[in-house]
Amino acid sequence: MTSPVHDAIKDAYETIAYVGRPHHPTSPTLLAAIGQLHGLAPRTGAPISMLEIASGDGSNLLPIAAAHPGGRFVGVDLSARLTASARELAAALGLRNTTLIEGDLRALPADIGRFDVIVAHGLYSWVPADVRDALMRAIARHLAPAGVAFVSYNTLPGGWIRKIGFDALKFHTRAITDPAARVAAAREFVDLLVETWRAQPGPGKALAENFARESARDDGGLFHDDLAAVNEPIYVTGFMRHAAAHRLAVFADADPASLDPGGADAALIERYRARGVGMEEQILDFVHLRQLRQSLITHAGARPLARPDPRRAEGLHWAATAGYVRRRIEGGVPADPVGETLAARFPATLSWEELAVSLRGRGAAIADPATAVHAAWVGGIAEPSTHPITPAILPSARPRASAVARAQASRVEFIASLRHIGVRLADDTARTLLPLCDGTRTHAELASALVRAGAVAPGADTAALVERHLAQFASAALFEA
Ligand SMILES: C[S@@+](CC[C@H](N)C(=O)[O-])C[C@H]1O[C@@H](n2cnc3c(N)ncnc32)[C@H](O)[C@@H]1O
């Protein structure tokens, strides 16, 4: 089962770690809800079971497991180093519902069972063909009958644009064997390339804009993504064919806006839609030069709907998206009744009944709540969940941050919120304050503890500082109700 490419991938992750982060679109309650909107049998209220393939250091899986103590969670990853740090965090959190397997997805234990949700993020494009094939086999074997699998991959044609940069970095560092020296040389070259391309007219300028963000990546990102031995983007139709060969069907993208034609010619899109499965997605990917897909897959026999059904919005829980709330604060978003209603309870969800009653109360403008909520979802205003998510809306008298957030505050850059969004804390004061919020301290006691920890500048108004941070933590869904 070993091969030079495969060994190189394993060695790479032992040499330079890959620091994970919560990836919101992999939230199982969101994925199952999208499945429901596409006609898959409702799973409302049932305990969650989730398998994460390439679970890395557990930054994505473990916060989800902590939020669903009654669920069942399994992570598998090739890297001993990353699995060890995942196990360390799982032990610190006292998780009893999670199994972390250090192993190759090509040899998954047969007895791990079936899962409502399977996630493989940041894997498919970076592994050789036999591993990609094994991933599809694992999904076919371990996905529950109406389950949803999430697979992200670099896609074409946008992938060609990034590939120019990736190839340039690999070419420039081809003779360097020491990983740290390779990363350092690549980092220097990114900046030089971006600067040079930016000064050119035409394609150079566009490439520079696209590639500029690579320079902000951490070492793990540069090494494992940009300099990776395998990095093969694929057309969405090719991915769909691969899934179909395993009797799986790609029924949606995790981003509901993926079918938004943008400025594209509506008649052209309509013509392509009529041509068959995947044609509309493919023409839109050409039109928008798409670079990344987050495909949602189920068993072909589950017969998912190609289009979400607005009627199925009923029975789900709904929340305002963080993006909508941010845009609303910044100003300039057109008033939206669904968004306004949900924003009032942000970051918590509202049940369908609560939302529908509230919308009907708004009068004739919302005669049909299901259609309005569906439009808000596709428009990036609202998002569904099969389960209620109820973080505190305001800091309580003795605020309590989730155990995950407290454990992660001083360890990682992005900590997981109760909405499974990666939150970057503002500064060292915030990083000191958050772990102190364990439900035992009043606001005044938090202020004193902060001073004792030396986390406040002399002369600062500590009480006001604490209030400001607590309000930010609450709106970032870091506090339990
Ligand atoms: C780019 S990282 C992504 C990790 C994580 N999903 C994330 O997004 O943060 C790719 C991961 O795939 C794992 N991996 C690569 N080949 C694998 C295989 N054959 N079986 C299991 N895991 C594998 C690596 O160890 C690494 O942790």
The ligand as an ORCA input file, in Angstrom:
! r2SCAN-3c Opt
* xyz 0 1
  C      -4.415     19.708      4.090
  S      -4.667     18.669      5.457
  C      -6.338     19.013      5.848
  C      -6.670     18.649      7.262
  C      -8.058     19.105      7.715
  N      -9.105     18.399      7.038
  C      -8.209     20.587      7.536
  O      -8.856     21.019      6.595
  O      -7.656     21.346      8.354
  C      -4.747     17.068      4.715
  C      -4.830     15.946      5.735
  O      -5.050     14.711      5.035
  C      -4.373     13.693      5.713
  N      -4.191     12.564      4.768
  C      -3.485     12.547      3.624
  N      -3.558     11.339      3.038
  C      -4.351     10.567      3.841
  C      -4.785      9.210      3.803
  N      -4.427      8.404      2.810
  N      -5.568      8.742      4.805
  C      -5.922      9.561      5.845
  N      -5.539     10.854      5.931
  C      -4.757     11.343      4.958
  C      -3.071     14.349      6.142
  O      -2.435     13.650      7.184
  C      -3.554     15.734      6.548
  O      -3.882     15.799      7.921
*
